[in-house]
């Protein structure tokens, strides 16, 4: 999925040479989560999660086939790209809660924090490994091959899902707890918002996603205009980001406990702000690589810590809905950030908007630090 995303961003850049259009494509991929994710979470708490996960993977594979055909034949246009990106965004929003809510039925309760952390590690690491591989494939084999590989591996993922043997879901989790799916959806939103730990933590993550996730979402314009490099520079930059994500993600997942995760999730905010500011404050590609590595590492730590804390502290019958809200935040907030950045960068260039966002990110971090003791007490009590 992440390989295809970076390839699609590159196609958008080649078709338009406009940061606005690249931001709009990123927005079209991520923003459907605002509408689809909460409903998908309620659905995942109601239906067979294995079947739902398999269905979404088949849809993603078919989508990759269509995209590959359009690129090979030269029929791809920016409007077709936008439409297909929206379709995939909706499908991915449904896939995420179905997959992640399977975890409690796959491991003993004592191993749940470690299992959640490992699952978050695979997601966050793939978010950077995928673009790293995509950068290499784009440089040497082209866009069509990069997208086609995604389709093949989605079929592999579908096969692998069938090998899972989750424990039966208790009857109380399978039955509807409200009059309809929409009411269950709203019930999940209210639950998260009123939770003394999950609500503020999700709000903090949403604000950071809006402010500090711009660079990874719309990387090609920075590579070409700030550092004056081509697709080879994109490959190097994304590869370093992938390595840093693996290192940081492995370190936090290996801990296997909740203690200290709240502080890590909050402290990541100031590191993101510094990394973003440093990335655009220089023309040195070497300095840019260091800042991009720091950014990817802290985003990974932030994502794993919050996902682990949320799943470990929520009630069992709310797993699907809480996970879906986290998925909505991780997709919708960067989408809005990318769209806003694309708009303002067309008027003020690439650097100034990122510096402003970094300053705002530092202010959000300060707010998070004031909430840290209360969040720690609410989220780490089950450790």
C-alpha positions in Angstrom: 0.0 0.0 0.0 2.7 2.5 1.0 4.7 1.6 -2.1 1.7 2.5 -4.3 1.1 5.7 -2.4 4.5 7.1 -3.1 4.2 6.0 -6.7 0.8 7.7 -7.0 2.3 10.9 -5.5 5.1 10.8 -8.1 2.5 10.3 -10.9 0.6 13.3 -9.7 3.8 15.4 -9.7 4.7 14.2 -13.2 1.2 15.0 -14.5 0.9 18.5 -12.9 4.3 19.6 -11.5 2.1 21.3 -8.8 2.4 20.9 -5.0 -1.3 21.7 -4.8 -2.3 18.7 -6.9 0.1 16.4 -5.1 -1.5 17.6 -1.8 -5.0 17.1 -3.2 -4.2 13.5 -4.2 -2.8 12.8 -0.7 -6.0 14.4 0.7 -8.2 12.2 -1.5 -6.4 9.0 -0.3 -6.6 9.9 3.4 -9.7 12.0 4.0 -12.3 9.3 3.2 -11.3 7.9 6.6 -13.3 10.7 8.2 -16.6 9.3 6.9 -15.7 5.6 6.5 -13.6 4.7 9.5 -16.1 5.2 12.4 -18.7 3.2 10.5 -16.1 0.5 9.6 -15.2 0.2 13.2 -18.8 -0.5 14.3 -19.0 -3.0 11.4 -15.9 -4.7 12.6 -17.4 -5.1 16.1 -20.5 -6.7 14.5 -19.5 -9.0 11.5 -16.8 -11.6 10.8 -13.6 -9.7 10.9 -11.7 -12.3 9.0 -14.1 -12.1 6.0 -14.1 -8.3 6.1 -10.3 -8.1 6.1 -10.1 -10.6 3.2 -12.7 -8.7 1.1 -10.9 -5.4 1.5 -7.6 -7.0 0.5 -9.1 -8.3 -2.7 -10.5 -4.9 -3.5 -7.1 -3.3 -3.0 -5.5 -5.9 -5.3 -8.1 -5.2 -8.0 -7.5 -1.5 -7.6 -3.7 -2.0 -8.2 -4.4 -3.9 -11.4 -6.6 -1.1 -12.8 -4.0 1.5 -11.8 -1.2 -0.4 -13.5 -3.2 -0.8 -16.7 -4.0 2.9 -16.9 -0.3 3.8 -16.3 1.0 1.3 -18.9 -1.5 2.4 -21.6 -1.0 6.1 -20.9 -4.7 6.7 -20.1 -4.1 7.9 -16.6 -5.1 11.5 -15.9 -5.1 13.6 -12.8 -8.9 13.3 -12.5 -8.8 9.5 -12.9 -6.0 9.4 -10.4 -8.1 11.4 -7.9 -11.2 9.2 -8.4 -9.3 5.9 -7.9 -7.5 7.3 -4.9 -10.8 8.1 -3.2 -12.0 4.5 -3.8 -8.9 3.1 -2.3 -9.1 5.5 0.6 -12.5 4.2 1.5 -11.5 0.6 1.2 -8.4 1.1 3.4 -10.6 2.8 6.0 -12.7 -0.4 6.2 -9.6 -2.7 6.3 -7.8 -1.1 9.2 -10.3 -1.8 12.0 -11.0 -5.3 10.7 -7.4 -6.3 10.8 -6.3 -4.6 14.0 -9.3 -5.7 16.1 -8.4 -9.3 15.5 -5.3 -9.0 17.8 -7.1 -9.6 21.1 -8.4 -12.9 19.7 -5.0 -14.1 18.6 -2.9 -13.9 21.8 -3.4 -14.4 25.6 -4.4 -11.3 27.5 -1.0 -11.1 29.2 0.7 -10.7 25.9 -1.7 -8.1 24.5 0.5 -5.0 25.0 3.4 -6.7 23.2 1.2 -7.9 20.4 -0.4 -4.5 19.9 3.0 -2.9 19.8 4.2 -5.5 17.3 1.2 -4.9 15.1 1.7 -1.1 15.3 5.3 -1.7 14.5 4.5 -3.5 11.3 2.1 -0.7 10.2 4.4 2.2 11.1 7.6 0.5 9.7 5.8 -0.4 6.5 4.7 3.3 6.2 8.4 4.1 5.6 9.8 0.8 4.2 7.2 0.9 1.5 8.2 4.3 0.2 11.8 3.3 0.5 11.3 0.3 -1.8 9.1 2.4 -4.0 11.9 5.0 -4.4 14.3 2.3 -5.7 11.7 0.7 -8.0 10.6 4.1 -9.4 14.3 4.9 -10.1 15.1 1.6 -11.9 11.8 0.0 -13.1 9.2 2.8 -13.3 5.7 3.6 -11.9 3.8 0.7 -13.4 6.0 -2.0 -11.8 5.8 -0.3 -8.4 2.0 -0.3 -8.5 1.8 -3.9 -9.9 4.0 -5.2 -7.0 1.4 -3.8 -4.6 -1.4 -5.8 -6.3 0.6 -9.0 -6.1 1.4 -8.7 -2.4 -2.2 -7.8 -1.5 -3.1 -11.3 -2.9 -0.3 -12.7 -0.7 -1.8 -10.9 2.3 -5.2 -12.3 1.5 -3.8 -15.8 1.5 -1.9 -15.2 4.7 -5.1 -13.9 6.5 -6.8 -17.3 5.9 -4.0 -19.0 7.8 -4.9 -17.1 11.0 -6.9 -19.0 13.7 -8.4 -16.4 16.0 -10.3 -17.5 19.1 -14.1 -17.3 18.8 -15.5 -13.9 19.6 -17.8 -13.9 22.6 -21.5 -13.7 21.8 -21.8 -10.4 23.6 -19.3 -8.9 21.1 -21.1 -10.2 18.1 -24.5 -8.9 19.0 -25.6 -5.3 18.3 -25.6 -3.1 21.4 -27.7 -0.4 19.9 -30.6 0.0 17.5 -28.4 0.2 14.4 -25.0 0.6 12.9 -25.0 4.3 13.0 -26.0 4.4 16.6 -23.2 2.0 17.4 -20.8 4.2 15.4 -21.8 7.2 17.5 -21.5 5.1 20.7 -17.9 4.4 19.8 -17.2 8.1 19.2 -18.8 9.1 22.5 -16.8 6.4 24.3 -13.5 7.5 23.0 -14.3 11.2 23.6 -15.3 10.7 27.2 -12.5 8.4 28.1 -10.2 10.3 30.4 -7.1 9.0 28.7 -8.0 8.0 25.1 -9.9 11.3 24.3 -7.1 13.8 25.1 -4.5 11.4 23.6 -6.4 11.1 20.3 -6.8 14.9 20.2 -3.1 15.4 20.7 -2.3 12.9 17.9 -4.8 14.5 15.6 -3.2 17.9 16.0 0.3 16.5 15.5 -0.9 14.7 12.4 -2.3 17.9 11.0 0.9 19.9 11.6 3.9 17.5 11.5 3.0 14.9 8.9 3.2 17.1 5.8 6.7 16.2 4.7 6.2 12.4 4.4 2.8 12.8 2.7 4.1 15.1 -0.1 7.8 14.3 -0.3 8.4 14.6 -4.1 8.2 18.5 -4.3 10.7 18.8 -1.5 13.1 16.4 -3.1 13.0 18.3 -6.4 12.6 22.0 -5.4 14.4 22.2 -2.0 17.3 19.8 -2.6 17.3 19.9 -6.4 17.4 16.1 -6.7 15.4 13.7 -8.9 14.0 10.2 -8.3 17.4 9.0 -7.1 17.2 11.5 -4.3 13.7 10.3 -3.4 15.0 6.8 -3.2 17.8 7.7 -0.9 15.6 9.9 1.4 12.9 7.3 1.7 15.4 4.5 2.3 16.9 6.3 5.2 13.5 7.1 6.6 12.6 3.4 6.4 15.8 2.3 8.3 15.1 4.9 11.1 11.6 3.7 11.3 12.7 0.1 11.7 15.2 0.9 14.4 12.9 3.1 16.5 9.9 0.8 16.0 11.8 -2.3 17.0 13.1 -0.6 20.1 9.7 0.4 21.3 7.9 -2.8 20.4 10.6 -4.9 22.2 9.7 -3.2 25.5 6.4 -5.2 25.8 4.9 -3.0 28.5 2.8 0.1 28.9 4.9 1.9 31.4 6.5 5.0 29.8 4.6 4.9 26.6 2.5 8.0 27.4 5.6 10.1 27.9 7.1 8.8 24.7 3.9 9.7 22.8 3.9 13.2 24.1 7.7 13.9 23.8 7.6 12.8 20.1 5.7 16.0 19.4 8.7 18.3 20.0 11.0 16.0 18.1 8.7 16.1 15.1 8.6 19.9 15.2 12.4 20.2 15.3 12.8 17.7 12.5 10.3 19.4 10.2 11.9 22.8 10.8 15.4 21.5 10.2 14.3 19.7 7.0 13.2 22.9 5.3 15.8 25.3 6.9 18.6 23.8 4.8 19.6 23.2 1.2 22.1 20.5 2.3 20.8 17.1 1.2 22.8 15.4 4.0 21.2 17.6 6.7 17.8 16.9 5.1 18.4 13.1 5.3 19.2 13.4 9.0 16.1 15.4 9.7 13.9 13.1 7.6 15.3 10.1 9.6 14.5 11.8 12.9 11.0 12.7 11.7 10.3 9.1 10.6 11.6 7.6 13.8 9.6 9.9 16.0 6.4 9.4 14.0 6.8 5.6 14.4 7.4 5.9 18.1 4.4 8.2 18.5 2.1 5.9 16.4 3.1 2.7 18.2 2.8 4.2 21.6 -0.6 5.7 21.1 -2.1 2.6 19.4 -0.8 0.4 22.1 -2.1 2.6 24.9 -5.6 3.0 23.3 -6.1 -0.7 22.6 -4.8 -1.8 26.0 -7.0 0.6 27.9 -10.3 0.4 26.1 -13.1 -2.1 26.9 -13.1 -5.3 24.9 -16.4 -4.7 23.1 -15.1 -1.3 21.8 -11.9 -2.5 20.2 -13.1 -2.2 16.6 -14.5 1.3 17.1 -11.5 2.6 19.1 -9.1 1.2 16.5 -11.2 2.7 13.7 -11.1 6.2 15.3 -7.3 5.9 15.6 -7.2 4.9 11.9 -9.3 7.9 11.1 -6.9 10.2 12.9 -3.8 8.8 11.2 -5.4 9.2 7.8 -7.6 12.3 8.0 -5.3 14.6 10.0 -2.4 14.2 7.5 -4.8 14.5 4.6 -6.0 17.9 5.9 -2.5 18.9 6.6 -1.4 17.9 3.0 -4.3 19.8 1.5 -3.6 23.0 3.5 0.1 22.7 2.8 -0.5 22.3 -1.0 -2.7 25.4 -1.0 -0.3 27.6 1.0 2.9 26.3 -0.7 1.5 27.5 -4.0 1.4 31.0 -2.6 4.4 31.1 -0.2 6.7 28.3 -1.3 7.6 25.1 0.4 9.6 26.4 3.3 7.5 29.0 5.0 4.4 26.9 5.6 6.4 24.1 7.1 8.2 26.5 9.5 4.8 27.9 10.6 3.5 24.4 11.1 6.6 23.5 13.2 6.0 26.4 15.5 2.4 25.4 16.0 3.5 21.8 16.6 5.8 23.0 19.4 2.8 24.8 21.1 0.7 21.6 20.9 3.6 19.7 22.5 3.6 22.2 25.4 -0.2 21.6 25.9 0.4 17.8 25.8 3.1 18.1 28.5 0.6 19.8 30.8 -1.7 16.8 30.5 1.0 14.2 30.9 0.5 13.2 34.5 -3.3 12.7 34.1 -2.8 10.7 30.8 -0.2 8.5 32.4 -2.5 7.6 35.3 -5.4 6.8 33.0 -3.6 4.9 30.3 -0.9 2.9 32.1 -2.9 1.6 35.0 -3.4 -1.9 33.4 0.4 -2.5 33.1 
